[in-house]
Amino acid sequence: MTPQRQPWIKPDTLDLIEKKCRCAKGSEEYRELKRKARAKLRQDNREHIDQICSEMEECQKQHNTKDMFACMNRLTKQACQKVKLVQSEQGAPLTDDTEIKDRWRQYCENLYKAELDDNNSYSCLPRMGGTMEPTLSREEEEKAIKALKDGTAAGPDELPSELLKLGGDLVTSALHRIIVKVW
């Protein structure tokens, strides 16, 4: 099995690498060929990068930004393999697209299933479409109000963040009732 060849490696460099591979490891000839091959690979890579940079400069002179950024992406972006692996409920790996989609759908449905609280009330309220989703807790709401920045412009409700913060428990409980009804 031959390793995948980089497009910027020149044929004479490949010949040098092949010659090195045929030598006995540890010999003086092997070390010399290894040193030459590394130097030649660095030179080939440098020439490749210089060529892309000159293409970018030429595109910039012609005000061709699309091709300039394409050259930049060739230079900077590395190919990243897409990983498609999800585990089933039993722990078996799923790699097929339809199996992965079905598993995500199943996972999300289980995530939002209604469960009875200690008070025999549902922690999730049914939504308009009939699906269940957990409501915003009062602690989450209080945390969100505290996180609001002072001195920012009021939103479409025309209530500044300072007013919500200064309103205290009364405003928080009223806002929570509204959110629960809308939710």
C-alpha positions as CSV (number, residue, x, y, z in Angstrom):
1,M,0.0,0.0,0.0
2,T,1.5,3.3,-1.1
3,P,0.9,6.4,1.0
4,Q,-1.2,9.2,-0.4
5,R,1.0,11.6,-2.4
6,Q,0.7,15.3,-1.7
7,P,0.1,17.2,-5.0
8,W,3.0,19.6,-4.3
9,I,5.7,16.8,-4.1
10,K,7.8,16.8,-7.3
11,P,8.8,13.6,-9.1
12,D,12.5,14.0,-8.4
13,T,11.7,14.2,-4.7
14,L,9.6,11.0,-5.0
15,D,12.5,9.3,-6.7
16,L,14.8,10.3,-3.8
17,I,12.3,8.9,-1.3
18,E,12.0,5.7,-3.3
19,K,15.8,5.4,-3.3
20,K,15.9,6.0,0.5
21,C,13.3,3.2,1.0
22,R,15.4,0.7,-0.9
23,C,18.4,1.4,1.4
24,A,19.1,-0.5,4.6
25,K,17.9,1.4,7.6
26,G,20.7,2.7,9.8
27,S,23.3,2.8,7.0
28,E,25.2,6.0,6.1
29,E,23.6,6.1,2.7
30,Y,20.1,5.9,4.2
31,R,20.8,8.8,6.6
32,E,22.2,10.9,3.8
33,L,19.2,10.2,1.5
34,K,16.8,10.8,4.4
35,R,18.4,14.2,5.1
36,K,18.3,15.1,1.4
37,A,14.7,13.9,1.0
38,R,13.6,16.1,4.0
39,A,15.3,19.1,2.6
40,K,13.8,18.5,-0.8
41,L,10.3,18.1,0.7
42,R,10.7,21.4,2.6
43,Q,11.8,23.1,-0.6
44,D,8.9,21.7,-2.6
45,N,6.4,22.7,0.1
46,R,7.9,26.2,0.2
47,E,7.7,26.6,-3.6
48,H,4.0,25.4,-3.5
49,I,3.1,27.9,-0.8
50,D,5.0,30.7,-2.7
51,Q,3.1,29.8,-5.9
52,I,-0.3,30.1,-4.1
53,C,0.7,33.4,-2.5
54,S,1.7,34.8,-5.9
55,E,-1.7,33.7,-7.3
56,M,-3.3,35.5,-4.4
57,E,-1.3,38.6,-5.1
58,E,-2.3,38.5,-8.8
59,C,-5.9,38.1,-7.9
60,Q,-5.7,41.0,-5.5
61,K,-4.1,43.2,-8.2
62,Q,-7.0,42.3,-10.5
63,H,-9.6,43.0,-7.7
64,N,-10.7,39.3,-8.0
65,T,-11.6,38.7,-4.4
66,K,-13.5,35.4,-5.0
67,D,-10.4,33.7,-6.5
68,M,-8.2,35.3,-3.9
69,F,-10.2,33.9,-1.0
70,A,-10.3,30.5,-2.8
71,C,-6.5,30.5,-2.9
72,M,-6.4,31.5,0.8
73,N,-8.7,28.6,1.7
74,R,-6.5,26.2,-0.3
75,L,-3.6,27.5,1.8
76,T,-5.2,27.6,5.2
77,K,-8.1,25.2,5.4
78,Q,-7.4,21.6,6.1
79,A,-9.7,18.8,4.9
80,C,-11.7,17.5,7.9
81,Q,-13.4,14.1,7.5
82,K,-17.0,14.1,8.5
83,V,-17.7,11.7,11.3
84,K,-21.0,9.9,11.1
85,L,-21.2,7.7,14.1
86,V,-24.0,7.6,16.6
87,Q,-24.7,4.9,19.2
88,S,-28.1,3.1,19.4
89,E,-29.9,2.7,22.7
90,Q,-28.2,-0.6,23.1
91,G,-24.7,0.9,22.4
92,A,-24.2,-0.4,18.9
93,P,-22.7,2.1,16.4
94,L,-24.9,3.5,13.7
95,T,-23.3,4.8,10.5
96,D,-26.2,4.9,8.0
97,D,-27.7,8.3,7.4
98,T,-31.3,7.1,7.9
99,E,-30.5,5.2,11.1
100,I,-28.7,8.3,12.5
101,K,-31.7,10.5,11.7
102,D,-34.1,8.0,13.3
103,R,-31.9,7.7,16.4
104,W,-31.7,11.6,16.8
105,R,-35.5,11.8,16.4
106,Q,-36.0,9.0,19.0
107,Y,-33.5,10.7,21.4
108,C,-35.3,14.1,21.1
109,E,-38.7,12.6,21.6
110,N,-37.5,10.8,24.8
111,L,-35.9,14.0,26.0
112,Y,-39.2,15.9,26.0
113,K,-41.5,13.1,27.2
114,A,-43.7,14.2,30.1
115,E,-42.9,12.8,33.5
116,L,-44.8,13.2,36.7
117,D,-43.3,15.4,39.4
118,D,-43.6,14.8,43.1
119,N,-46.8,16.8,43.1
120,N,-48.4,14.5,40.5
121,S,-48.3,17.4,38.0
122,Y,-46.5,17.2,34.6
123,S,-43.1,18.9,34.5
124,C,-43.7,19.3,30.8
125,L,-46.7,21.1,29.5
126,P,-48.3,20.0,26.2
127,R,-47.7,22.5,23.3
128,M,-50.0,23.5,20.5
129,G,-48.7,20.6,18.2
130,G,-49.3,18.1,21.0
131,T,-45.6,17.6,21.7
132,M,-44.3,17.9,25.3
133,E,-41.5,20.3,26.2
134,P,-40.3,21.4,29.6
135,T,-41.3,24.9,30.7
136,L,-38.8,27.6,31.8
137,S,-38.1,27.2,35.5
138,R,-38.2,30.2,37.8
139,E,-34.5,29.9,38.6
140,E,-33.6,30.0,34.9
141,E,-35.8,33.2,34.6
142,E,-34.2,34.9,37.6
143,K,-30.7,34.0,36.3
144,A,-31.6,35.4,32.8
145,I,-32.9,38.7,34.4
146,K,-29.7,39.1,36.5
147,A,-27.6,38.5,33.4
148,L,-29.2,41.4,31.6
149,K,-26.7,44.3,31.0
150,D,-27.5,47.7,32.4
151,G,-27.6,50.7,30.1
152,T,-28.8,48.8,27.0
153,A,-31.6,50.0,24.8
154,A,-35.1,48.7,25.5
155,G,-36.5,46.0,23.2
156,P,-39.8,46.0,21.4
157,D,-41.6,45.8,24.8
158,E,-40.0,49.2,25.7
159,L,-39.0,47.8,29.1
160,P,-35.4,48.7,30.0
161,S,-33.4,45.9,31.7
162,E,-32.9,48.0,34.8
163,L,-36.7,48.1,35.4
164,L,-36.9,44.3,35.2
165,K,-34.0,44.0,37.7
166,L,-35.4,46.6,40.1
167,G,-38.9,45.0,40.0
168,G,-37.7,42.2,42.2
169,D,-39.8,39.1,43.0
170,L,-43.1,40.7,41.9
171,V,-41.9,41.4,38.4
172,T,-40.2,38.0,38.2
173,S,-43.3,36.1,39.2
174,A,-45.6,38.1,36.9
175,L,-43.1,37.5,34.0
176,H,-42.9,33.8,34.8
177,R,-46.8,33.4,34.7
178,I,-46.8,35.1,31.2
179,I,-44.0,32.9,30.0
180,V,-45.7,29.7,31.2
181,K,-48.9,30.7,29.5
182,V,-47.2,31.5,26.2
183,W,-44.9,28.5,26.4
